[in-house]
């Protein structure tokens, strides 16, 4: 009886462990190709995570029972546990990074005068998040992201704009507009797996003999960006500062 139970647990654990990453890849692929909307893709991801958790539990219990009864099901049970844990690495790490961040999805380096998108609104759908300036969002950012701010560059505005443009190109973002005379660049960044799109604007202005670089990054979908936009701004500002 013990051999049969451990065997069934190992078999089903491994089956579920193989299904979970397939569901994750399907959810990401279908959303990236715009076959499904945001809510369906997230629901599919949540189902995949649940399947992986179940697979890990079945694999763990199966491995313990196999070790006790001395059956040959231990390897299969351990394989189920390992595959399930690997499938859970990305979603759990994303959840860890986003734990505790405010439920906002629009971050800017200038809380007094945030850069205003010009071209990007034409690229968005009516169902996407609004780009209107929200005082509550700005207040939440000010309270939590205390390190987000502009970068000052000791160079001419034209030189700073070239530097910013090169940094945008190096980041691999899709550029929608670049106006050297007006001092701004608008682009869209996409996350690696799901292809979630976040719109970005970088503004270059002369200020007291130096150049000030401001940036705004806003997600098209979702209530919370899990800290992604703030991280993008930090990385970009560090890039041009160097």
Beta strands, then each sheet from edge to edge (+ up, - down):
strand 1: 106-108
strand 2: 151-153
strand 3: 174-179
strand 4: 184-190
strand 5: 197-207
strand 6: 210-219
sheet 1: 1+ 6- 2+
sheet 2: 1+ 6- 5+ 4- 3+
end
